[in-house]
Amino acid sequence: MDIERLLTTSDPEVVEGLYAEARRLRDEVYGRRVFMRGLIEVSNHCKNDCLYCGIRRSAQVRRYRLDEGQVLDCCDEGYRLGFRSFVLQGGEDGWFTDEVVCRMVAAIKGRYPDCSVTLSLGERGRESFRRLREAGADRYLLRHETANREHYARLHPQEMSFDHRMQCLHELRELGYQVGCGFMVGSPYQTLDTIRQDLSFIEAFRPEMVGIGPFIPAAGTPFENERAGSVELTVRLLAVIRCLHPHVLLPATSALGTMHPRGRERAIEAGANVVMPNLSPRDTRALYAIYNNKLSTGSEAAESAADIRARLKALGYEVPLDRGDYSV
Ligand code: 5AD
C-alpha cells in the first residue's frame, strides 16, 4: 500500500477505491454495524499541561468533577436509551484514586452486568491498572498522541514522558484490557513521517481500538493560533487504518463532527464503526472543553440516540444495542 499516495492524491478514483476497500473490510469483520458507547466526562481537572489541550492544568476554566452517584445517574439514563457500553473519561485528576474508581466501576458492573466499562483517565501505574481491571473495567483508552519521540516532546511539557505513555499501553495490554490508542490529525509539528510512524505503531501493537480526530485549537493554550487539522486527511487516515488493521474498532470522533456537519457520516463511509455520544450531565458538558466549539448537543448528545440510530439506518447501518466488543 502506497500510504503517501493514498493520503495526498487528489484522484477521486483512488480515494473512492480506498474508502470502498475500508468499508469492505469492516463489513467482512463486523457487518454493516455501528456500535454506540455513552461517553461520560467525569472530570476536567488535570495535573498535566499538554500544550494542545483546553483543560490543561494552566487553563483558566471552571473545574468540575462527578461523584459516584452522578456517574451512576448517567449510566441509568444511558441504559434506558439503549447504551450497553460506557466510557468514563477525564483529565488526570488525583481525586480519582484507585479506591474511588474501583468503587465506581464495581457499582456500574454490579447494576449493569451486561454492559462494558471503558476507562480513559490518562496515565497511571501498573498496580493501579491492575486494580481497576480487577474491579471490572473491560477496556482502556489512552491515545499515544504521536509515535515519534521528538514530536511527543514538542506537544507536551518536559515532565511528561513518551516512554511512560508507551509503557502504560503495554501494561494495559498485558493486564487483559481491550486497549485503545490514537492521535490527533494535523497537530502542530506533525509530518507525513510522524504519521507513518503512527501507522507502523498501530500495525505492530494491534490495538483493539484507535481514536483519531483532527487537532482543533483551544483558546488559552500555547497552540491557540495554530491551524486545525484537515477533515479530509482524518477521513483518509481512518480508511488507511481500517485497511492496515481490519478488526480494529474505529470511532467517528466528536472532533470530526465538530469540524464538519457530515464528519461523522463521512468517517463511517470510510470504515469507522463506533460512535460515542455524550452522556455527561447536561450542565457539565460545556465545561469539558478540550478544544474550541466542541459539540455536545444535537447528534453528539446521548439523548439523541434514537435520532443517531435513525440517521445511521438511513445510511444502511444497523446499530445493535450491545457491548460492541472487539472481534478476534
Ligand atoms: N484538538 C483535538 N483533540 C484534542 N485532544 C486534546 N486536545 C485536543 C485538541 N485541541 C485529544 C487528545 C486526547 C483526547 C482525549 O482528546 O488526543 O488524548
Boltz pocket constraint, residues with backbone or C-beta under 6 A from the ligand:
constraints:
  - pocket:
      binder: B
      contacts: [[A, 52], [A, 53], [A, 54], [A, 143], [A, 145], [A, 182], [A, 183], [A, 184], [A, 213], [A, 214], [A, 215], [A, 216], [A, 217], [A, 218], [A, 255], [A, 290], [A, 291], [A, 292]]
      max_distance: 6.0
